[in-house]
Amino acid sequence: MSNRLEHLRYIVDNLIMENTPYQRRYFTVHLYEVSCFCTLLALRRGLDPELAATCGMLHDIYQITAGTIEQHAIEGAKVAEEMLRSTKNYSDEEIAIIATAISWHSKKRKVHTPYDELLKDADVLSHCLYNTDYPIIEKDAVRYRNLLEELGCKS
């Protein structure tokens, strides 16, 4: 497989399949949503869409591999880094960008680098748009309103 994003998705899809049916649905929907939102935001913000999509695909990898949300951002960055190195398809600089974004994606109230912010924003969009009948989590509310404004949407 020559397309490195599709190669990575193949690896992640196989890991997802090792979970329960509910978890498989959740991880598949959430990871692909975040990956697509990352691509959209990267195009809007002048960032690399493939690198952004990769951040989205791997942002919750620790939840999939370890079965826990505890420390999933920090631990997920380590798992993602190891996974990306094993494919031999990514440069050290790309791996650092992706791992850093994953490590910070749970810190929604702090501002970091453009890729870190892009991943946080895509994660918030996924959580908030999954079902618009669900209430917006307080910690995501300001970021979500700002995103709707950035994208020219009415709230």
DRENTORKOL-3810 file (N, C-alpha, C; in nm, 4 decimals):
REM DRENTORKOL-3810
@n.u->0.0855; n.v->-0.1168; n.w->0.0000; ca.u->0.0000; ca.v->0.0000; ca.w->0.0000; c.u->0.0907; c.v->0.1238; c.w->0.0000
@n.u->0.0782; n.v->0.2071; n.w->-0.1005; ca.u->0.1695; ca.v->0.3197; ca.w->-0.1140; c.u->0.1214; c.v->0.4464; c.w->-0.0430
@n.u->-0.0059; n.v->0.4603; n.w->-0.0179; ca.u->-0.0586; ca.v->0.5786; ca.w->0.0493; c.u->-0.0431; c.v->0.5608; c.w->0.1997
@n.u->0.0401; n.v->0.6429; n.w->0.2622; ca.u->0.0717; ca.v->0.6198; ca.w->0.4034; c.u->-0.0462; c.v->0.6446; c.w->0.4963
@n.u->-0.1376; n.v->0.7354; n.w->0.4634; ca.u->-0.2554; ca.v->0.7548; ca.w->0.5472; c.u->-0.3449; c.v->0.6317; c.w->0.5423
@n.u->-0.3652; n.v->0.5773; n.w->0.4248; ca.u->-0.4478; ca.v->0.4559; ca.w->0.4139; c.u->-0.3805; c.v->0.3368; c.w->0.4825
@n.u->-0.2499; n.v->0.3295; n.w->0.4725; ca.u->-0.1752; ca.v->0.2233; ca.w->0.5428; c.u->-0.1970; c.v->0.2358; c.w->0.6942
@n.u->-0.1898; n.v->0.3563; n.w->0.7454; ca.u->-0.2110; ca.v->0.3799; ca.w->0.8880; c.u->-0.3547; c.v->0.3465; c.w->0.9272
@n.u->-0.4502; n.v->0.3858; n.w->0.8441; ca.u->-0.5908; ca.v->0.3535; ca.w->0.8723; c.u->-0.6131; c.v->0.2026; c.w->0.8771
@n.u->-0.5472; n.v->0.1300; n.w->0.7909; ca.u->-0.5568; ca.v->-0.0163; ca.w->0.7913; c.u->-0.5096; c.v->-0.0711; c.w->0.9258
@n.u->-0.3985; n.v->-0.0208; n.w->0.9745; ca.u->-0.3447; ca.v->-0.0647; ca.w->1.1039; c.u->-0.4433; c.v->-0.0318; c.w->1.2160
@n.u->-0.4930; n.v->0.0916; n.w->1.2173; ca.u->-0.5863; ca.v->0.1346; ca.w->1.3221; c.u->-0.7167; c.v->0.0550; c.w->1.3136
@n.u->-0.7685; n.v->0.0341; n.w->1.1935; ca.u->-0.8914; ca.v->-0.0448; ca.w->1.1773; c.u->-0.8765; c.v->-0.1839; c.w->1.2372
@n.u->-0.7627; n.v->-0.2464; n.w->1.2167; ca.u->-0.7397; ca.v->-0.3798; ca.w->1.2734; c.u->-0.7354; c.v->-0.3760; c.w->1.4257
@n.u->-0.6789; n.v->-0.2709; n.w->1.4830; ca.u->-0.6780; ca.v->-0.2566; ca.w->1.6287; c.u->-0.8192; c.v->-0.2342; c.w->1.6824
@n.u->-0.8975; n.v->-0.1559; n.w->1.6110; ca.u->-1.0352; ca.v->-0.1296; ca.w->1.6519; c.u->-1.1154; c.v->-0.2593; c.w->1.6564
@n.u->-1.0918; n.v->-0.3475; n.w->1.5614; ca.u->-1.1691; ca.v->-0.4718; ca.w->1.5522; c.u->-1.1488; c.v->-0.5640; c.w->1.6729
@n.u->-1.0470; n.v->-0.5390; n.w->1.7524; ca.u->-1.0213; ca.v->-0.6211; ca.w->1.8716; c.u->-1.1083; c.v->-0.5807; c.w->1.9896
@n.u->-1.1957; n.v->-0.4824; n.w->1.9713; ca.u->-1.2809; ca.v->-0.4313; ca.w->2.0786; c.u->-1.4228; c.v->-0.4853; c.w->2.0673
@n.u->-1.5079; n.v->-0.4497; n.w->2.1643; ca.u->-1.6482; ca.v->-0.4911; ca.w->2.1633; c.u->-1.7217; c.v->-0.4215; c.w->2.0489
@n.u->-1.8378; n.v->-0.4713; n.w->2.0094; ca.u->-1.9126; ca.v->-0.4055; ca.w->1.9016; c.u->-1.9401; c.v->-0.2571; c.w->1.9296
@n.u->-1.9806; n.v->-0.2224; n.w->2.0511; ca.u->-2.0059; ca.v->-0.0822; ca.w->2.0839; c.u->-1.8781; c.v->-0.0003; c.w->2.0686
@n.u->-1.7683; n.v->-0.0495; n.w->2.1222; ca.u->-1.6412; ca.v->0.0221; ca.w->2.1132; c.u->-1.5966; c.v->0.0337; c.w->1.9679
@n.u->-1.6165; n.v->-0.0709; n.w->1.8885; ca.u->-1.5785; ca.v->-0.0642; ca.w->1.7470; c.u->-1.6514; c.v->0.0487; c.w->1.6768
@n.u->-1.7829; n.v->0.0599; n.w->1.7025; ca.u->-1.8609; ca.v->0.1673; ca.w->1.6406; c.u->-1.8116; c.v->0.3029; c.w->1.6889
@n.u->-1.7962; n.v->0.3175; n.w->1.8195; ca.u->-1.7528; ca.v->0.4455; ca.w->1.8746; c.u->-1.6171; c.v->0.4866; c.w->1.8190
@n.u->-1.5186; n.v->0.3979; n.w->1.8267; ca.u->-1.3837; ca.v->0.4329; ca.w->1.7810; c.u->-1.3808; c.v->0.4624; c.w->1.6311
@n.u->-1.4509; n.v->0.3825; n.w->1.5534; ca.u->-1.4524; ca.v->0.4045; ca.w->1.4092; c.u->-1.5133; c.v->0.5404; c.w->1.3765
@n.u->-1.6308; n.v->0.5669; n.w->1.4301; ca.u->-1.6976; ca.v->0.6939; ca.w->1.4020; c.u->-1.6122; c.v->0.8101; c.w->1.4510
@n.u->-1.5675; n.v->0.8036; n.w->1.5752; ca.u->-1.4957; ca.v->0.9175; ca.w->1.6333; c.u->-1.3619; c.v->0.9425; c.w->1.5643
@n.u->-1.2835; n.v->0.8400; n.w->1.5422; ca.u->-1.1521; ca.v->0.8616; ca.w->1.4807; c.u->-1.1641; c.v->0.9136; c.w->1.3382
@n.u->-1.2555; n.v->0.8583; n.w->1.2612; ca.u->-1.2720; ca.v->0.9056; ca.w->1.1235; c.u->-1.3335; c.v->1.0456; c.w->1.1194
@n.u->-1.4260; n.v->1.0760; n.w->1.2116; ca.u->-1.4790; ca.v->1.2122; ca.w->1.2186; c.u->-1.3683; c.v->1.3118; c.w->1.2510
@n.u->-1.2923; n.v->1.2831; n.w->1.3549; ca.u->-1.1860; ca.v->1.3755; ca.w->1.3952; c.u->-1.0838; c.v->1.3896; c.w->1.2826
@n.u->-1.0506; n.v->1.2799; n.w->1.2177; ca.u->-0.9557; ca.v->1.2857; ca.w->1.1068; c.u->-1.0083; c.v->1.3750; c.w->0.9940
@n.u->-1.1356; n.v->1.3607; n.w->0.9601; ca.u->-1.1949; ca.v->1.4447; ca.w->0.8542; c.u->-1.2046; c.v->1.5900; c.w->0.8970
@n.u->-1.2434; n.v->1.6154; n.w->1.0212; ca.u->-1.2477; ca.v->1.7539; ca.w->1.0697; c.u->-1.1076; c.v->1.8143; c.w->1.0718
@n.u->-1.0074; n.v->1.7344; n.w->1.1058; ca.u->-0.8686; ca.v->1.7826; ca.w->1.1010; c.u->-0.8318; c.v->1.8238; c.w->0.9587
@n.u->-0.8707; n.v->1.7433; n.w->0.8623; ca.u->-0.8418; ca.v->1.7750; ca.w->0.7219; c.u->-0.9082; c.v->1.9058; c.w->0.6812
@n.u->-1.0352; n.v->1.9199; n.w->0.7153; ca.u->-1.1086; ca.v->2.0425; ca.w->0.6820; c.u->-1.0419; c.v->2.1652; c.w->0.7444
@n.u->-1.0106; n.v->2.1565; n.w->0.8720; ca.u->-0.9500; ca.v->2.2704; ca.w->0.9405; c.u->-0.8096; c.v->2.3001; c.w->0.8870
@n.u->-0.7357; n.v->2.1951; n.w->0.8515; ca.u->-0.6017; ca.v->2.2157; ca.w->0.7941; c.u->-0.6117; c.v->2.2911; c.w->0.6621
@n.u->-0.7065; n.v->2.2544; n.w->0.5791; ca.u->-0.7263; ca.v->2.3245; ca.w->0.4515; c.u->-0.7628; c.v->2.4704; c.w->0.4765
@n.u->-0.8477; n.v->2.4931; n.w->0.5734; ca.u->-0.8900; ca.v->2.6303; ca.w->0.6058; c.u->-0.7741; c.v->2.7127; c.w->0.6614
@n.u->-0.6870; n.v->2.6479; n.w->0.7414; ca.u->-0.5817; ca.v->2.7205; ca.w->0.8136; c.u->-0.4450; c.v->2.7154; c.w->0.7459
@n.u->-0.4382; n.v->2.6540; n.w->0.6297; ca.u->-0.3119; ca.v->2.6490; ca.w->0.5573; c.u->-0.2104; c.v->2.5522; c.w->0.6155
@n.u->-0.2573; n.v->2.4450; n.w->0.6776; ca.u->-0.1696; ca.v->2.3413; ca.w->0.7316; c.u->-0.1755; c.v->2.2180; c.w->0.6421
@n.u->-0.0863; n.v->2.1254; n.w->0.6622; ca.u->-0.0790; ca.v->2.0040; ca.w->0.5814; c.u->-0.1984; c.v->1.9136; c.w->0.6144
@n.u->-0.2895; n.v->1.8910; n.w->0.5186; ca.u->-0.4086; ca.v->1.8112; ca.w->0.5478; c.u->-0.3800; c.v->1.6650; c.w->0.5806
@n.u->-0.2792; n.v->1.6074; n.w->0.5170; ca.u->-0.2492; ca.v->1.4669; ca.w->0.5460; c.u->-0.1917; c.v->1.4513; c.w->0.6860
@n.u->-0.1037; n.v->1.5400; n.w->0.7240; ca.u->-0.0473; ca.v->1.5373; ca.w->0.8589; c.u->-0.1578; c.v->1.5587; c.w->0.9619
@n.u->-0.2471; n.v->1.6508; n.w->0.9334; ca.u->-0.3599; ca.v->1.6782; ca.w->1.0217; c.u->-0.4506; c.v->1.5554; c.w->1.0343
@n.u->-0.4817; n.v->1.4916; n.w->0.9215; ca.u->-0.5675; ca.v->1.3721; ca.w->0.9231; c.u->-0.5032; c.v->1.2608; c.w->1.0054
@n.u->-0.3720; n.v->1.2510; n.w->0.9980; ca.u->-0.2997; ca.v->1.1496; ca.w->1.0748; c.u->-0.3127; c.v->1.1772; c.w->1.2250
@n.u->-0.3011; n.v->1.3045; n.w->1.2628; ca.u->-0.3222; ca.v->1.3412; ca.w->1.4038; c.u->-0.4589; c.v->1.2925; c.w->1.4508
@n.u->-0.5602; n.v->1.3185; n.w->1.3704; ca.u->-0.6960; ca.v->1.2784; ca.w->1.4056; c.u->-0.7139; c.v->1.1286; c.w->1.4148
@n.u->-0.6525; n.v->1.0553; n.w->1.3241; ca.u->-0.6662; ca.v->0.9088; ca.w->1.3233; c.u->-0.6052; c.v->0.8457; c.w->1.4477
@n.u->-0.5023; n.v->0.9076; n.w->1.5008; ca.u->-0.4290; ca.v->0.8461; ca.w->1.6124; c.u->-0.4560; c.v->0.9095; c.w->1.7483
@n.u->-0.5379; n.v->1.0128; n.w->1.7551; ca.u->-0.5463; ca.v->1.0892; ca.w->1.8800; c.u->-0.5967; c.v->1.0084; c.w->1.9996
@n.u->-0.6786; n.v->0.9075; n.w->1.9787; ca.u->-0.7285; ca.v->0.8247; ca.w->2.0895; c.u->-0.6743; c.v->0.6816; c.w->2.0833
@n.u->-0.5589; n.v->0.6647; n.w->2.0230; ca.u->-0.5035; ca.v->0.5306; ca.w->2.0023; c.u->-0.4812; c.v->0.4563; c.w->2.1342
@n.u->-0.4472; n.v->0.5280; n.w->2.2391; ca.u->-0.4244; ca.v->0.4614; ca.w->2.3680; c.u->-0.5535; c.v->0.4025; c.w->2.4237
@n.u->-0.6654; n.v->0.4690; n.w->2.4038; ca.u->-0.7929; ca.v->0.4142; ca.w->2.4481; c.u->-0.8195; c.v->0.2806; c.w->2.3782
@n.u->-0.7828; n.v->0.2727; n.w->2.2536; ca.u->-0.8053; ca.v->0.1503; ca.w->2.1763; c.u->-0.7118; c.v->0.0390; c.w->2.2227
@n.u->-0.5863; n.v->0.0708; n.w->2.2403; ca.u->-0.4872; ca.v->-0.0325; ca.w->2.2729; c.u->-0.4846; c.v->-0.0692; c.w->2.4201
@n.u->-0.5151; n.v->0.0252; n.w->2.5095; ca.u->-0.5068; ca.v->-0.0016; ca.w->2.6534; c.u->-0.6430; c.v->-0.0178; c.w->2.7191
@n.u->-0.7476; n.v->0.0263; n.w->2.6508; ca.u->-0.8819; ca.v->0.0115; ca.w->2.7053; c.u->-0.9149; c.v->0.1079; c.w->2.8177
@n.u->-0.8417; n.v->0.2177; n.w->2.8288; ca.u->-0.8686; ca.v->0.3157; ca.w->2.9337; c.u->-0.8519; c.v->0.4569; c.w->2.8802
@n.u->-0.9242; n.v->0.5490; n.w->2.9428; ca.u->-0.9130; ca.v->0.6900; ca.w->2.9067; c.u->-0.8100; c.v->0.7609; c.w->2.9943
@n.u->-0.7712; n.v->0.6975; n.w->3.1038; ca.u->-0.6738; ca.v->0.7568; ca.w->3.1960; c.u->-0.5424; c.v->0.7850; c.w->3.1245
@n.u->-0.4987; n.v->0.9098; n.w->3.1313; ca.u->-0.3720; ca.v->0.9524; ca.w->3.0706; c.u->-0.3643; c.v->0.9191; c.w->2.9214
@n.u->-0.4801; n.v->0.9140; n.w->2.8546; ca.u->-0.4804; ca.v->0.8665; ca.w->2.7161; c.u->-0.4089; c.v->0.9606; c.w->2.6203
@n.u->-0.4035; n.v->1.0892; n.w->2.6517; ca.u->-0.3347; ca.v->1.1819; ca.w->2.5612; c.u->-0.1833; c.v->1.1616; c.w->2.5679
@n.u->-0.1290; n.v->1.1627; n.w->2.6868; ca.u->0.0162; ca.v->1.1462; ca.w->2.7046; c.u->0.0608; c.v->1.0070; c.w->2.6601
@n.u->-0.0089; n.v->0.9059; n.w->2.7059; ca.u->0.0282; ca.v->0.7686; ca.w->2.6692; c.u->0.0021; c.v->0.7423; c.w->2.5210
@n.u->-0.1030; n.v->0.8031; n.w->2.4686; ca.u->-0.1346; ca.v->0.7878; ca.w->2.3268; c.u->-0.0267; c.v->0.8458; c.w->2.2373
@n.u->0.0337; n.v->0.9551; n.w->2.2813; ca.u->0.1438; ca.v->1.0142; ca.w->2.2044; c.u->0.2585; c.v->0.9147; c.w->2.1913
@n.u->0.2855; n.v->0.8416; n.w->2.2972; ca.u->0.3933; ca.v->0.7409; ca.w->2.2956; c.u->0.3587; c.v->0.6259; c.w->2.2005
@n.u->0.2348; n.v->0.5793; n.w->2.2095; ca.u->0.1910; ca.v->0.4692; ca.w->2.1219; c.u->0.1950; c.v->0.5146; c.w->1.9759
@n.u->0.1462; n.v->0.6355; n.w->1.9495; ca.u->0.1447; ca.v->0.6879; ca.w->1.8130; c.u->0.2869; c.v->0.7010; c.w->1.7592
@n.u->0.3757; n.v->0.7526; n.w->1.8405; ca.u->0.5147; ca.v->0.7688; ca.w->1.7969; c.u->0.5758; c.v->0.6334; c.w->1.7587
@n.u->0.5548; n.v->0.5350; n.w->1.8429; ca.u->0.6068; ca.v->0.4006; ca.w->1.8143; c.u->0.5445; c.v->0.3432; c.w->1.6866
@n.u->0.4138; n.v->0.3615; n.w->1.6718; ca.u->0.3435; ca.v->0.3098; ca.w->1.5544; c.u->0.3950; c.v->0.3762; c.w->1.4262
@n.u->0.4093; n.v->0.5089; n.w->1.4303; ca.u->0.4554; ca.v->0.5815; ca.w->1.3124; c.u->0.5987; c.v->0.5437; c.w->1.2762
@n.u->0.6836; n.v->0.5275; n.w->1.3762; ca.u->0.8219; ca.v->0.4868; ca.w->1.3493; c.u->0.8260; c.v->0.3475; c.w->1.2862
@n.u->0.7396; n.v->0.2594; n.w->1.3328; ca.u->0.7405; ca.v->0.1224; ca.w->1.2816; c.u->0.6995; c.v->0.1154; c.w->1.1343
@n.u->0.6205; n.v->0.2122; n.w->1.0879; ca.u->0.5803; ca.v->0.2115; ca.w->0.9466; c.u->0.6929; c.v->0.2586; c.w->0.8549
@n.u->0.7878; n.v->0.3326; n.w->0.9110; ca.u->0.9000; ca.v->0.3889; ca.w->0.8347; c.u->0.8516; c.v->0.4823; c.w->0.7221
@n.u->0.7327; n.v->0.5404; n.w->0.7414; ca.u->0.6749; ca.v->0.6299; ca.w->0.6416; c.u->0.6769; c.v->0.7771; c.w->0.6817
@n.u->0.7222; n.v->0.8066; n.w->0.8038; ca.u->0.7127; ca.v->0.9423; ca.w->0.8553; c.u->0.8495; c.v->0.9906; c.w->0.9015
@n.u->0.8770; n.v->1.1191; n.w->0.8780; ca.u->1.0031; ca.v->1.1782; ca.w->0.9226; c.u->0.9972; c.v->1.2032; c.w->1.0731
@n.u->1.1117; n.v->1.2244; n.w->1.1332; ca.u->1.1176; ca.v->1.2567; ca.w->1.2762; c.u->1.0376; c.v->1.3831; c.w->1.3062
@n.u->1.0464; n.v->1.4822; n.w->1.2164; ca.u->0.9728; ca.v->1.6073; ca.w->1.2362; c.u->0.8217; c.v->1.5830; c.w->1.2323
@n.u->0.7747; n.v->1.5040; n.w->1.1375; ca.u->0.6318; ca.v->1.4739; ca.w->1.1284; c.u->0.5847; c.v->1.3970; c.w->1.2517
@n.u->0.6633; n.v->1.3014; n.w->1.2946; ca.u->0.6280; ca.v->1.2233; ca.w->1.4135; c.u->0.6191; c.v->1.3147; c.w->1.5352
@n.u->0.7105; n.v->1.4074; n.w->1.5480; ca.u->0.7089; ca.v->1.5007; ca.w->1.6616; c.u->0.5832; c.v->1.5873; c.w->1.6591
@n.u->0.5450; n.v->1.6371; n.w->1.5424; ca.u->0.4245; ca.v->1.7197; ca.w->1.5306; c.u->0.3013; c.v->1.6398; c.w->1.5718
@n.u->0.2894; n.v->1.5185; n.w->1.5202; ca.u->0.1735; ca.v->1.4335; ca.w->1.5487; c.u->0.1691; c.v->1.3951; c.w->1.6958
@n.u->0.2815; n.v->1.3496; n.w->1.7502; ca.u->0.2856; ca.v->1.3072; ca.w->1.8910; c.u->0.2572; c.v->1.4235; c.w->1.9851
@n.u->0.3095; n.v->1.5398; n.w->1.9538; ca.u->0.2851; ca.v->1.6571; ca.w->2.0387; c.u->0.1369; c.v->1.6946; c.w->2.0364
@n.u->0.0773; n.v->1.6950; n.w->1.9186; ca.u->-0.0658; ca.v->1.7273; ca.w->1.9086; c.u->-0.1492; c.v->1.6291; c.w->1.9898
@n.u->-0.1168; n.v->1.5016; n.w->1.9808; ca.u->-0.1905; ca.v->1.4001; ca.w->2.0570; c.u->-0.1711; c.v->1.4222; c.w->2.2063
@n.u->-0.0491; n.v->1.4524; n.w->2.2471; ca.u->-0.0219; ca.v->1.4678; ca.w->2.3902; c.u->-0.0976; c.v->1.5852; c.w->2.4525
@n.u->-0.1292; n.v->1.6886; n.w->2.3727; ca.u->-0.1980; ca.v->1.8066; ca.w->2.4234; c.u->-0.3477; c.v->1.8084; c.w->2.3959
@n.u->-0.4015; n.v->1.7107; n.w->2.3245; ca.u->-0.5392; ca.v->1.7255; ca.w->2.2771; c.u->-0.6457; c.v->1.7277; c.w->2.3874
@n.u->-0.6123; n.v->1.6846; n.w->2.5061; ca.u->-0.7093; ca.v->1.6892; ca.w->2.6162; c.u->-0.7070; c.v->1.8221; c.w->2.6907
@n.u->-0.6083; n.v->1.9038; n.w->2.6666; ca.u->-0.5938; ca.v->2.0340; ca.w->2.7345; c.u->-0.6644; c.v->2.1417; c.w->2.6522
@n.u->-0.7966; n.v->2.1358; n.w->2.6494; ca.u->-0.8756; ca.v->2.2218; ca.w->2.5615; c.u->-0.8732; c.v->2.3691; c.w->2.6020
@n.u->-0.8429; n.v->2.3990; n.w->2.7266; ca.u->-0.8449; ca.v->2.5388; ca.w->2.7712; c.u->-0.7108; c.v->2.6087; c.w->2.7570
@n.u->-0.6093; n.v->2.5376; n.w->2.7118; ca.u->-0.4774; ca.v->2.5971; ca.w->2.6902; c.u->-0.4528; c.v->2.6079; c.w->2.5399
@n.u->-0.3672; n.v->2.7021; n.w->2.5021; ca.u->-0.3353; ca.v->2.7227; ca.w->2.3608; c.u->-0.1929; c.v->2.6758; c.w->2.3350
@n.u->-0.1765; n.v->2.5971; n.w->2.2298; ca.u->-0.0470; ca.v->2.5414; ca.w->2.1940; c.u->-0.0173; c.v->2.5697; c.w->2.0464
@n.u->0.0532; n.v->2.4822; n.w->1.9786; ca.u->0.0937; ca.v->2.5033; ca.w->1.8391; c.u->-0.0267; c.v->2.4864; c.w->1.7445
@n.u->-0.0126; n.v->2.5293; n.w->1.6191; ca.u->-0.1256; ca.v->2.5185; ca.w->1.5251; c.u->-0.1814; c.v->2.3764; c.w->1.5100
@n.u->-0.0963; n.v->2.2749; n.w->1.5031; ca.u->-0.1481; ca.v->2.1378; ca.w->1.4892; c.u->-0.2145; c.v->2.0900; c.w->1.6177
@n.u->-0.1607; n.v->2.1324; n.w->1.7318; ca.u->-0.2228; ca.v->2.0969; ca.w->1.8597; c.u->-0.3637; c.v->2.1549; c.w->1.8663
@n.u->-0.3767; n.v->2.2816; n.w->1.8282; ca.u->-0.5064; ca.v->2.3488; ca.w->1.8311; c.u->-0.6025; c.v->2.2882; c.w->1.7307
@n.u->-0.5515; n.v->2.2548; n.w->1.6141; ca.u->-0.6337; ca.v->2.1926; ca.w->1.5110; c.u->-0.6928; c.v->2.0612; c.w->1.5621
@n.u->-0.6124; n.v->1.9789; n.w->1.6266; ca.u->-0.6617; ca.v->1.8509; ca.w->1.6790; c.u->-0.7629; c.v->1.8732; c.w->1.7905
@n.u->-0.7359; n.v->1.9655; n.w->1.8798; ca.u->-0.8328; ca.v->1.9959; ca.w->1.9863; c.u->-0.9658; c.v->2.0396; c.w->1.9248
@n.u->-0.9569; n.v->2.1278; n.w->1.8249; ca.u->-1.0783; ca.v->2.1783; ca.w->1.7604; c.u->-1.1561; c.v->2.0673; c.w->1.6898
@n.u->-1.0862; n.v->1.9813; n.w->1.6199; ca.u->-1.1532; ca.v->1.8705; ca.w->1.5499; c.u->-1.2193; c.v->1.7753; c.w->1.6490
@n.u->-1.1530; n.v->1.7504; n.w->1.7610; ca.u->-1.2086; ca.v->1.6637; ca.w->1.8655; c.u->-1.3360; c.v->1.7259; c.w->1.9225
@n.u->-1.3332; n.v->1.8555; n.w->1.9466; ca.u->-1.4519; ca.v->1.9252; ca.w->1.9970; c.u->-1.5651; c.v->1.9189; c.w->1.8945
@n.u->-1.5354; n.v->1.9417; n.w->1.7680; ca.u->-1.6395; ca.v->1.9324; ca.w->1.6652; c.u->-1.7033; c.v->1.7937; c.w->1.6644
@n.u->-1.6213; n.v->1.6916; n.w->1.6742; ca.u->-1.6745; ca.v->1.5557; ca.w->1.6755; c.u->-1.7662; c.v->1.5335; c.w->1.7957
@n.u->-1.7215; n.v->1.5766; n.w->1.9122; ca.u->-1.8031; ca.v->1.5580; ca.w->2.0331; c.u->-1.9336; c.v->1.6371; c.w->2.0253
@n.u->-1.9261; n.v->1.7593; n.w->1.9764; ca.u->-2.0435; ca.v->1.8463; ca.w->1.9757; c.u->-2.1413; c.v->1.8153; c.w->1.8623
@n.u->-2.0930; n.v->1.7642; n.w->1.7503; ca.u->-2.1797; ca.v->1.7381; ca.w->1.6363; c.u->-2.2256; c.v->1.5937; c.w->1.6258
@n.u->-2.1736; n.v->1.5068; n.w->1.7114; ca.u->-2.2130; ca.v->1.3654; ca.w->1.7088; c.u->-2.3648; c.v->1.3525; c.w->1.7200
@n.u->-2.4232; n.v->1.4271; n.w->1.8140; ca.u->-2.5679; ca.v->1.4288; ca.w->1.8301; c.u->-2.6030; c.v->1.5655; c.w->1.8873
@n.u->-2.6612; n.v->1.6510; n.w->1.8055; ca.u->-2.6867; ca.v->1.7889; ca.w->1.8478; c.u->-2.7960; c.v->1.7991; c.w->1.9542
@n.u->-2.8632; n.v->1.6893; n.w->1.9868; ca.u->-2.9587; ca.v->1.6896; ca.w->2.0981; c.u->-2.8871; c.v->1.6769; c.w->2.2322
@n.u->-2.7617; n.v->1.6351; n.w->2.2307; ca.u->-2.6856; ca.v->1.6238; ca.w->2.3552; c.u->-2.6355; c.v->1.7619; c.w->2.3958
@n.u->-2.6305; n.v->1.7879; n.w->2.5264; ca.u->-2.5784; ca.v->1.9185; ca.w->2.5702; c.u->-2.4283; c.v->1.9293; c.w->2.5429
@n.u->-2.3820; n.v->2.0514; n.w->2.5197; ca.u->-2.2395; ca.v->2.0777; ca.w->2.4987; c.u->-2.1705; c.v->2.0757; c.w->2.6344
@n.u->-2.0625; n.v->2.0019; n.w->2.6449; ca.u->-1.9860; ca.v->1.9955; ca.w->2.7691; c.u->-1.9266; c.v->2.1337; c.w->2.7947
@n.u->-1.9344; n.v->2.1785; n.w->2.9190; ca.u->-1.8909; ca.v->2.3147; ca.w->2.9540; c.u->-1.7486; c.v->2.3445; c.w->2.9080
@n.u->-1.6568; n.v->2.2509; n.w->2.9249; ca.u->-1.5169; ca.v->2.2763; ca.w->2.8886; c.u->-1.4975; c.v->2.2926; c.w->2.7374
@n.u->-1.5944; n.v->2.2468; n.w->2.6583; ca.u->-1.5857; ca.v->2.2581; ca.w->2.5122; c.u->-1.6640; c.v->2.3763; c.w->2.4556
@n.u->-1.7470; n.v->2.4406; n.w->2.5371; ca.u->-1.8444; ca.v->2.5383; ca.w->2.4870; c.u->-1.7800; c.v->2.6573; c.w->2.4157
@n.u->-1.6811; n.v->2.7195; n.w->2.4756; ca.u->-1.6201; ca.v->2.8382; ca.w->2.4149; c.u->-1.5485; c.v->2.8008; c.w->2.2855
@n.u->-1.4718; n.v->2.6928; n.w->2.2900; ca.u->-1.4004; ca.v->2.6483; ca.w->2.1694; c.u->-1.5004; c.v->2.6155; c.w->2.0589
@n.u->-1.6107; n.v->2.5501; n.w->2.0929; ca.u->-1.7125; ca.v->2.5141; ca.w->1.9941; c.u->-1.7753; c.v->2.6388; c.w->1.9312
@n.u->-1.8110; n.v->2.7377; n.w->2.0135; ca.u->-1.8680; ca.v->2.8622; ca.w->1.9604; c.u->-1.7686; c.v->2.9315; c.w->1.8668
@n.u->-1.6423; n.v->2.9342; n.w->1.9051; ca.u->-1.5393; ca.v->2.9962; ca.w->1.8207; c.u->-1.5249; c.v->2.9215; c.w->1.6878
@n.u->-1.5342; n.v->2.7905; n.w->1.6922; ca.u->-1.5253; ca.v->2.7110; ca.w->1.5697; c.u->-1.6421; c.v->2.7368; c.w->1.4769
@n.u->-1.7610; n.v->2.7431; n.w->1.5329; ca.u->-1.8794; ca.v->2.7726; ca.w->1.4509; c.u->-1.8636; c.v->2.9076; c.w->1.3839
@n.u->-1.8126; n.v->3.0045; n.w->1.4560; ca.u->-1.7885; ca.v->3.1370; ca.w->1.3979; c.u->-1.6831; c.v->3.1288; c.w->1.2885
@n.u->-1.5720; n.v->3.0594; n.w->1.3149; ca.u->-1.4655; ca.v->3.0448; ca.w->1.2147; c.u->-1.5171; c.v->2.9817; c.w->1.0865
@n.u->-1.6069; n.v->2.8849; n.w->1.1015; ca.u->-1.6587; ca.v->2.8116; ca.w->0.9858; c.u->-1.7810; c.v->2.8790; c.w->0.9233
@n.u->-1.8235; n.v->2.9901; n.w->0.9810; ca.u->-1.9372; ca.v->3.0638; ca.w->0.9257; c.u->-2.0692; c.v->2.9967; c.w->0.9495
@n.u->-2.0813; n.v->2.9246; n.w->1.0606; ca.u->-2.2056; ca.v->2.8543; ca.w->1.0941; c.u->-2.2823; c.v->2.9326; c.w->1.1994
@n.u->-2.4130; n.v->2.9186; n.w->1.1951; ca.u->-2.4982; ca.v->2.9783; ca.w->1.2988; c.u->-2.5135; c.v->2.8762; c.w->1.4104
@n.u->-2.5072; n.v->2.9222; n.w->1.5339; ca.u->-2.5196; ca.v->2.8282; ca.w->1.6465; c.u->-2.6619; c.v->2.8127; c.w->1.6918
END
